[in-house]
Amino acid sequence: MTHLAFLAALSLAPVQASAKPQDPAPGALEQRIDRFVRPYIASNNFTGVILVRRAGRVQLNKGYGMANYELGVVNQPWTRFHVASVTKPFTAAAVLLLEERGKLSLNDSVSRHLPGYPNGDRIRIKHLVEQTAGIPNLGSGPDWARQERLPYTTEELVALFKDLPLEFEPGSQSRYSNSNYNLLTLIIEKVSGQSYESYLGENIWTPLGLRTTVDGSDMTRLVPNRATGVEPAGVRDVRLPRFIDWSSRRGSGSLVTTASDLDRFVDALYGGKLLQPASLAKILAPAEGFAYGWARGERFGRKVMRGSGRSPGYNASVQRYLDDGTTVIVLTNSYSPVGQDSVFLAGIHAAVLGPAPAPPALLPIRVKQGSLAELAGQYQMPEEYFVPSATLELIDRGDRLEAVWSNGASNTIYPVAPGRFLDRNFWADVSFARDSVGKVSGFSYVVGGQIFTAIRKPHATD
């Protein structure tokens, strides 16, 4: 699995504030957010839409950067984005609606609705929505790089993992797995007798007035106003991400929508306009991980429900404060981890709830020719890194470093301040350490709120 596959979940950890912020004047909200995100836009590290609902109304819905770099189209409030795993809250809500209407029960076994499904008598629907089923994650297997490029029906998608052995006894622990929601999608289709998109359209999107939300699984479909996903390239450029067929994420990460539609869904969900109180209580109940597609936590001392998604070319973050109904949505058509970065999101939320912090240094600085040569060499990450003991080579490219990882991945690390560098692809803060004689001995790598210390491997001439 690549480093990026681990990053989204880790970087959602809530950032603690030294003091509970005070609500800013509504008229200053846009200026506060603009001031904080400006360096991210100037350095080409953020492009997308930010929406804020406060005091019962949308107070900001604004596009930033480019929806399509090739055509020169800018992001607008009506731009549509793939929202990746923010699809899961919709899928969970669809299951709860089926339960309310007597079509299924969360206590039903999978085999009741899918006879003959392997281990279906041991796995209950509640295990799937709560991410406790033990089904291996479709997206982490050795063949996934090939599989995700191909089109699938829902049954064909489920067939990719249904015969794999369970990783643990269902209900005994929590572990994030896209497969759980792919399987839920198949159950929705079997129980309702409709396609996934048709059922959600009739029972969620149309009743709530969601006019721009579609299932993006059909790669031949034209979707007006859809942003084109990109990923970082070099110090300031972008490029197209790897190709995927979105049917490989049906029900777990396939939806396309706008910030406005997503806001309507979230406000209806938590405002009691979509589900019955008993169903909403299941979503709000304490749980580990991303049960029902949501993580439970606190930000600035306030209870918050967090939804997050990341797939090639796109990031999505939606957070709902339970005490006052404030909602903050960040959608981006960039695969840059900045859209999931705890520092970036904390800054946006601080701008909403109170004084925003000063943005970090992000623009590249000039360095003296040859000054990076002493940093070049072989390094090893620690055992507790996402890929345990991963090795990489840092290559001096004059104004930046190129990191070439042992798995073949390559990314850019560039200087943003004296002694401080930014890994743009993994959105990590990098600073180098020296030994007692001043020789570079390693570096610290701060990513997703965690600090990893890499050591420099001895060179043959050392």
C-alpha positions in Angstrom: 0.0 0.0 0.0 1.3 3.5 -0.8 2.1 6.1 1.9 -0.9 8.2 0.8 -3.4 5.4 1.5 -2.7 5.8 5.2 -2.6 9.6 5.3 -6.3 10.5 5.0 -7.4 8.7 8.2 -4.4 9.9 10.2 -4.6 13.5 9.3 -8.2 13.7 10.5 -7.1 13.8 14.1 -8.6 16.8 15.8 -6.2 19.7 16.5 -6.4 21.1 20.0 -6.6 24.8 20.5 -5.1 26.7 23.4 -8.4 28.5 24.0 -11.9 28.1 22.8 -12.4 30.6 19.9 -15.1 33.1 19.9 -17.6 33.5 17.0 -16.4 36.1 14.6 -18.7 38.7 13.0 -20.4 37.2 9.9 -19.1 40.0 7.7 -15.5 39.1 8.5 -15.9 35.4 7.8 -14.9 35.5 4.1 -11.9 37.8 4.8 -10.7 35.5 7.6 -10.8 32.4 5.5 -9.4 34.2 2.4 -6.4 35.4 4.5 -5.6 32.0 5.8 -6.0 30.1 2.5 -4.2 32.7 0.3 -0.7 31.2 0.6 -2.1 27.7 -0.1 -3.7 29.1 -3.3 -0.6 31.1 -4.3 1.6 28.0 -3.9 -0.9 26.0 -6.0 -1.5 23.7 -3.1 -5.3 24.3 -2.7 -8.0 24.5 -5.3 -11.6 23.9 -4.6 -14.7 25.2 -2.7 -15.3 26.1 0.9 -18.8 26.3 2.4 -19.7 27.4 5.9 -23.2 27.2 7.5 -23.6 29.2 10.7 -26.6 30.4 12.6 -29.0 28.4 10.4 -27.9 29.7 7.0 -25.0 29.4 4.5 -22.7 32.3 5.2 -20.0 31.4 2.7 -19.9 29.3 -0.4 -16.9 30.2 -2.5 -14.7 28.7 -5.2 -10.9 29.0 -5.2 -8.4 28.1 -7.9 -9.0 26.1 -11.0 -11.7 23.6 -11.8 -9.9 22.7 -15.0 -6.3 23.8 -15.6 -6.3 22.8 -19.2 -9.4 24.9 -20.2 -8.7 27.7 -17.7 -12.1 27.2 -15.9 -12.2 28.5 -12.3 -13.9 26.8 -9.4 -17.4 28.2 -8.6 -19.9 27.4 -5.8 -21.8 25.2 -8.3 -18.7 23.1 -9.3 -19.1 19.4 -8.8 -16.5 17.2 -7.1 -15.9 13.6 -6.5 -16.2 13.3 -2.7 -14.7 9.8 -2.3 -15.5 8.3 1.1 -17.9 11.1 2.0 -20.1 8.8 -0.1 -20.3 6.4 2.9 -22.7 8.6 5.0 -25.1 8.6 2.1 -24.9 4.8 1.9 -25.4 4.4 5.6 -28.4 6.7 5.5 -29.9 4.6 2.7 -29.5 1.4 4.9 -31.2 3.1 7.8 -34.1 4.2 5.6 -34.6 0.6 4.5 -34.6 -0.4 8.1 -37.2 2.2 9.0 -39.4 0.9 6.2 -39.2 -2.7 7.4 -37.1 -3.9 4.4 -34.2 -5.1 6.6 -32.8 -4.9 10.1 -29.3 -4.0 11.1 -29.3 -7.2 13.1 -29.9 -9.2 9.9 -27.1 -11.5 8.7 -25.7 -10.8 5.3 -26.7 -14.3 4.2 -30.4 -13.4 4.8 -30.2 -11.0 1.9 -27.4 -12.5 -0.1 -27.8 -16.3 0.3 -24.5 -18.2 0.0 -22.3 -15.2 0.7 -19.1 -16.6 2.4 -19.3 -16.0 6.2 -22.6 -14.3 5.6 -24.1 -16.0 8.6 -21.5 -14.5 10.9 -21.6 -11.0 9.5 -24.5 -8.7 10.3 -25.5 -5.5 8.5 -24.6 -3.5 11.6 -21.0 -4.8 11.3 -20.8 -3.4 7.8 -22.1 0.1 8.7 -20.0 0.2 11.8 -16.8 -1.0 10.1 -16.5 -4.0 12.4 -17.1 -6.9 9.9 -13.5 -8.1 9.5 -13.7 -8.0 5.6 -10.4 -7.1 4.1 -10.2 -3.6 2.6 -10.7 -3.5 -1.2 -7.9 -1.0 -2.0 -5.0 -2.5 -0.1 -4.5 -5.7 -2.0 -1.5 -6.4 -4.3 -3.7 -6.4 -7.4 -5.6 -3.2 -6.7 -3.5 -1.0 -8.9 -4.8 -3.0 -11.9 -8.3 -3.7 -10.5 -9.2 -0.1 -9.9 -8.8 0.7 -13.5 -11.5 -1.6 -14.7 -15.3 -1.2 -14.8 -17.5 -3.3 -12.5 -21.1 -4.1 -11.7 -21.8 -4.1 -8.0 -21.8 -7.9 -7.9 -18.5 -8.0 -9.8 -17.0 -5.5 -7.4 -18.1 -7.6 -4.4 -16.7 -10.7 -6.0 -13.2 -9.2 -5.8 -13.1 -9.7 -2.0 -16.0 -12.0 -1.0 -13.9 -15.1 -0.9 -11.0 -13.6 1.1 -10.7 -14.8 4.7 -11.9 -12.5 7.4 -9.3 -10.5 9.3 -11.0 -10.9 12.6 -14.3 -12.2 14.1 -17.1 -9.8 13.1 -18.0 -7.4 15.9 -14.7 -8.0 17.8 -12.9 -4.9 16.6 -13.1 -1.9 14.3 -11.0 -1.6 11.1 -11.7 0.7 8.1 -12.6 -1.2 5.0 -14.2 0.1 1.8 -15.4 -3.4 1.2 -18.0 -3.1 3.9 -19.7 -0.3 2.0 -19.4 -2.0 -1.4 -21.2 -4.9 0.2 -23.8 -2.6 1.7 -24.4 -1.2 -1.8 -25.2 -4.7 -3.1 -27.6 -5.3 -0.2 -29.3 -2.0 -0.9 -29.8 -3.0 -4.6 -31.0 -6.5 -3.7 -33.5 -5.4 -1.0 -34.8 -2.3 -2.9 -34.9 -3.9 -6.4 -33.3 -0.7 -7.7 -29.8 0.5 -8.6 -27.8 2.2 -6.0 -28.2 5.6 -7.7 -31.9 5.1 -8.3 -32.7 4.3 -4.7 -30.6 7.2 -3.3 -32.2 9.5 -5.9 -35.8 8.6 -5.0 -35.3 8.4 -1.3 -32.6 11.0 -0.4 -31.7 13.3 -3.2 -35.1 14.3 -4.6 -36.9 14.6 -1.2 -34.1 16.9 0.1 -33.8 18.9 -3.1 -30.3 17.7 -4.0 -30.2 18.5 -7.7 -26.5 18.1 -8.5 -25.6 14.8 -6.8 -25.0 11.7 -9.0 -23.3 8.4 -8.8 -20.1 8.8 -10.8 -19.6 5.1 -11.4 -20.5 5.3 -15.1 -17.3 6.6 -16.7 -19.1 7.3 -20.0 -21.5 9.7 -18.4 -21.2 13.5 -18.9 -21.4 15.4 -15.6 -21.8 19.1 -16.2 -19.6 21.4 -14.1 -17.4 18.6 -12.8 -14.0 19.7 -11.7 -11.0 17.8 -13.2 -8.8 16.2 -10.6 -5.1 16.9 -10.5 -2.2 16.0 -8.2 1.0 17.9 -7.2 4.0 17.9 -9.6 7.3 19.5 -8.8 7.4 22.5 -6.6 4.4 24.4 -7.9 2.9 22.5 -10.9 0.1 20.0 -11.1 -0.6 17.0 -13.4 -3.4 14.6 -14.0 -3.5 11.8 -11.4 -3.5 8.1 -12.2 -6.6 6.8 -14.0 -9.3 4.9 -12.0 -12.7 3.7 -12.9 -15.1 5.1 -10.3 -17.2 1.9 -10.4 -14.4 0.4 -8.4 -15.6 2.6 -5.5 -19.4 2.2 -6.0 -21.2 3.0 -2.7 -17.9 3.5 -0.8 -16.5 6.5 -2.7 -18.3 7.0 -6.0 -20.6 10.1 -5.5 -20.2 13.4 -7.3 -21.8 16.5 -5.8 -21.5 20.2 -4.9 -20.8 21.8 -1.6 -24.4 23.1 -1.6 -25.9 19.6 -2.0 -23.6 18.2 0.6 -24.6 20.9 3.0 -28.3 20.2 2.4 -27.8 16.5 3.1 -25.8 17.1 6.3 -28.3 19.7 7.6 -31.2 17.4 6.9 -29.5 14.4 8.4 -28.5 16.1 11.7 -31.6 18.3 11.7 -33.9 15.3 11.9 -35.4 15.9 8.4 -34.2 12.7 6.8 -34.2 9.9 9.5 -36.3 9.1 12.5 -34.8 9.9 15.9 -34.0 6.3 16.6 -32.0 6.0 13.4 -30.2 9.3 13.9 -29.3 8.1 17.5 -27.4 5.2 16.0 -25.3 7.5 14.0 -24.6 9.8 17.0 -23.8 6.9 19.4 -20.2 6.6 20.5 -18.2 4.4 18.2 -14.6 3.8 17.1 -13.4 4.8 13.7 -15.9 5.8 11.0 -19.1 4.0 11.9 -21.9 5.1 9.6 -19.3 7.1 7.6 -18.6 9.5 10.4 -15.9 10.0 13.0 -16.8 11.4 16.4 -14.6 13.9 18.1 -14.0 17.4 19.4 -12.6 20.5 17.9 -12.0 23.7 20.0 -13.9 22.0 22.8 -17.0 21.4 20.7 -18.5 18.0 19.7 -18.1 17.4 16.0 -19.0 14.7 13.5 -16.4 14.4 10.8 -16.7 12.9 7.3 -13.7 12.6 5.0 -12.8 11.3 1.6 -9.7 11.0 -0.6 -9.3 9.4 -4.0 -7.0 10.2 -7.0 -7.6 13.8 -7.9 -9.9 14.8 -5.1 -10.3 15.4 -1.3 -13.4 16.1 0.7 -14.0 17.1 4.3 -17.3 17.8 6.0 -17.6 18.6 9.7 -20.8 19.2 11.6 -20.7 20.9 15.1 -23.5 19.3 17.1 -24.0 22.1 19.6 -25.0 24.8 17.2 -25.3 23.2 13.8 -22.3 24.9 12.3 -21.1 23.0 9.2 -17.8 23.4 7.4 -17.3 21.8 4.0 -14.0 21.7 2.1 -14.0 20.1 -1.4 -10.9 20.1 -3.6 -10.0 18.7 -7.0 -6.4 18.1 -6.0 -4.9 14.9 -4.6 -2.7 17.0 -2.5 -3.0 15.9 1.2 -3.5 19.5 2.1 -7.3 18.9 1.8 -7.0 16.5 4.7 -4.2 18.2 6.6 -4.9 18.9 10.2 -3.2 22.3 10.2 -5.1 23.5 7.1 -8.4 22.3 8.4 -7.8 23.7 11.8 -7.0 27.0 10.3 -10.2 27.0 8.3 -12.3 26.1 11.3 -10.5 28.6 13.5 -11.4 31.3 11.0 -15.1 30.1 11.2 -15.2 30.0 15.0 -12.7 32.7 16.0 -9.4 34.3 15.1 -7.6 32.3 12.4 -3.9 31.5 13.0 -1.2 32.9 10.7 -0.8 30.6 7.7 2.5 28.6 7.6 5.3 29.4 5.1 4.5 27.5 1.9 6.2 29.4 -0.9 9.6 28.1 -2.1 12.6 30.2 -1.2 15.8 30.5 -3.1 18.8 28.6 -1.9 22.5 29.0 -2.8 23.6 26.7 -5.6 25.0 23.5 -4.1 23.7 24.1 -0.6 21.4 21.1 -0.7 24.2 18.6 -1.7 25.0 17.8 1.9 21.4 16.7 2.4 21.5 14.2 -0.4 21.8 10.5 0.5 20.1 7.3 1.6 17.7 7.5 4.6 15.5 5.0 6.5 12.2 5.7 8.2 11.4 4.3 11.6 9.5 1.0 12.2 6.4 2.9 13.3 6.1 4.8 9.9 3.2 4.0 7.7 5.4 1.7 5.6 7.6 0.2 8.4 11.3 1.0 7.9 10.8 2.3 4.4 13.9 3.6 2.7 14.3 6.6 0.4 17.0 8.5 -1.4 17.2 12.2 -1.4 18.6 13.7 -4.6 19.9 17.2 -4.9 18.0 19.0 -7.8 19.5 22.4 -7.2 16.5 24.3 -5.8 14.8 21.3 -4.3 15.2 17.7 -3.2 13.7 14.7 -5.0 12.7 11.8 -2.7 12.7 8.5 -4.4 11.1 5.8 -2.2 11.9 2.1 -2.1 8.5 1.3 -3.6 9.2 3.5 -6.6 7.3 6.6 -5.6 8.9 9.9 -6.2 8.0 13.3 -4.7 9.3 16.8 -4.3 10.7 18.3 -1.0 11.4 22.0 -1.3 12.7 24.7 1.1 10.2 27.1 2.5 12.3 28.7 5.3 15.9 28.4 6.5 16.3 24.8 7.7 12.6 23.9 6.9 11.3 22.0 4.0 7.9 20.9 2.7 7.1 17.5 1.2 4.4 18.7 -1.2 3.2 15.2 -2.3 2.7 13.8 1.3 2.2 17.3 2.9 4.9 16.7 5.5 7.1 19.2 7.3 10.7 18.2 7.0 13.7 19.5 9.0 17.2 18.0 9.2 19.3 17.0 12.2 23.0 17.1 12.6 25.5 15.1 14.7 28.1 16.5 17.1 30.4 17.5 14.3 27.7 19.2 12.2 27.2 16.4 9.7 23.6 15.6 8.6 22.4 12.6 10.5 18.7 12.4 9.6 15.5 14.3 9.5 12.2 14.7 11.2 9.1 14.1 9.2 5.9 15.6 10.6 2.8 14.3 8.8 -0.8 13.9 9.9 0.0 15.3 13.4 2.7 12.6 13.9 6.5 13.0 14.0 8.7 10.4 12.5 12.5 10.4 12.7 14.5 9.1 9.7 18.2 8.2 10.1 20.8 8.7 7.4 22.3 5.4 6.2 26.1 5.4 6.1 27.7 5.9 2.6 30.4 3.5 1.5 32.9 6.3 1.7 31.9 7.4 5.2 
